[in-house]
Amino acid sequence: MHPFSRWFLVAALVVAAVAAFYDLRTRRIPLWLTWPALAAAPMLHALAAYREHARGAFGLPGPALEGLLSLIGALACGIVPFAMERVGLMGGGDSKLLASVGALLTVRTGVEVQLVALLLAGYFGLARLAFQGRLLATLGRSLASIANPFLPNHRRAAPPSALFESLPFAPFVLLGVLVSVLLTARL
């Protein structure tokens, strides 16, 4: 692990914490938070690699490789949330937040954070439905609506309304970054 990696973990932690605060308060993640982090991360990775005289690979010098890995991290962590945003399953701020975290933490750690956040949000959503007494009905209607593309219009099941309830996602990203920090500290 490069010595400068800790600073990127701290930056991702700060970005995720501020995003969680705004998401819980206003249900929005500000652009002034995500876009600068997304834009600055590749340059900061390249600068850090230059200062540390990092060796490159694949014919690329160290700074270029680190900047490229940051861009790949943003793409790897942003592509699935962007697709989820396009179909209405995730907000735009959430996809930009995950891309920013991916750019700050690069591919491996960024995808780890994303996976932890998605799993925690899924578990929380299921627990919330169970607590409200709607879990089994929602699962049953979800299974019934899987067959909708193959059924005539008059026989199609309406998707359960619980699938369209929103959930602030940034706190789960913050938890994902915290898990990543804890795992990194243990290694």
N, C-alpha and C positions, 0 to 999 in steps of 0.2 A: 504494500500500500504506500502510495506517495505521501510525503509529509503534508502536502497541500490538500489532500483529500478531506481532512478534518474540517477545513474552512468551507469546503463545498457542502459538507453535511450540515454545518452550522447555518449556512445560507439557505439551504433547503428547509431546514427546521424553522427558520424565521419566516420564510415565504409561506410555508404551510400553516404556521401558527397565525399569522396575520390573515390569511385566507379563511381559516377556520373561524376566527373571530368575526369577520365580515359576513361569512356565509350563515353563521348562527344568528347574527343580529339582523341582517337585511335580506338574506337568501340570495345574495349576489357576491361574486368575487370580482374585485375591481381590476380593470385593465391596467391601471397604473402599477399594479403589483406583478401581474403575470408577464406582460410584454417585455418590460425591461429585464427581468430575470431570464426570459427566453432569449433575448437578443444579446445580453452581456455574457452569458455562460460560455459559449464557444470561445469568445475572445479571452475571457479570464482563464479558461483552461489552457489555451495556447500560451498566454503570458506566464502562467504558473509553470508550465513545462519548460519554457524558455529559461526562466529563472533557476530552475532545478537542473538544467542541462539534461533533460530527459531524452533518452534514446528513442529513435523512431523505429518503425518496422514497415515492411512492405514497400520499401523505397521512399517512404515519407519521413521527413525530419520529425523529431519529437513534438514540437509545438503544433505542426500541421496535423499530426495524428491525433493529439489530444483534442484539438478543436473539432476535428472530424468525428471523433467518438462522442463528443458532446452533441453534435448535430444528429448523429445516429440515435443517441439516447432520446433526444426530443422527438424524433420521428417514431421510434419504437414505442415510446410511452404515450404518444399523441394519436396514433392511427386508430386504435380500437376505441378510445373515448370519442374521437371525432366521428367515427361510424355510428357509435351509440347516440351521439348528439344529433346526427342527421335523421335518425328514426325516432327521436324524442325520448330516449331513455336516459339521457344525461344532459346537463346544462352546458352551455358554451364555456362558462368560466371554469367548470370542472375539467373540461378537456384541455384548456390552456394551462391550468394549474398542473395537470399531470405532465404535459409536454415540458413545462418549465422545470419541474422536478427532475424529469428525465435528462434535460440539458445540464442541469447542475450536477447530477449524480452519475451521469453516463448510463450506458445500456444496462449492465447487470444489476446495479443497485436501483436504478430507476424502475426497471421492470419488477424487481422485488417489492418495492414500495407500492407500485400499482396493483400487483397481485394481492398483497396484504390488504390494501384499502378496499378493493372490490370484494374480497372474501368477507371482511368485517362488515361492510355495508350490506352484503347479502344476508349474512347471519343476523344482523340487527333488524333488517326488514322482516325476515321470517319470525324472529322473536316478537317483534311489534305486532305482527298479524296474529300470532298465537296468543299474546297477551290480550288482544282485542277480541279474541274468539272467532277470528275470520280466517284462520290458516287453512283448515280443511276445505272450506267452501271455495277459497281462492285457488287452492291447488286443483280441486276438482274442476272448476270452470276453466282453469288454464289448460288442463289436459284435454278437456272437451273442445277448446278452441284450436288445438293443434290440428284437428281434422278439417278446419274451416276451408282451406284452399281446395279441398277435394269434395266439398258438399255444395249442393245448390243453395242459393241465397236464403230461401225460406227456412232451411234447416241449420244454418250457421249459428253457433253459440257466440254470444257477445263476450268479448274479453272481460275479465273481472276488473272492476274499477280500482281495486287495490294495486293493480299493476301500474297505474298512472298517477299514484300519489307520489309527491316529491319528497325527497329526503336530502338534507344538507350533506353533501359529500366531502367537503373540505376537512371536517374533523377526522374522517377516516383516513384521508391522505396524511394528516398530521400524525395519526397513530401509526401509519405505515412508515413514515420517516423515523418516528421514535423507535419502532422495532428495528429498523435498519441501523440506527445509531447504537442501540443495545447489542445487536449482533456484531457490529464492527468493533465495539469496545471489547467484546468477549474474545474476538480473534486477535 
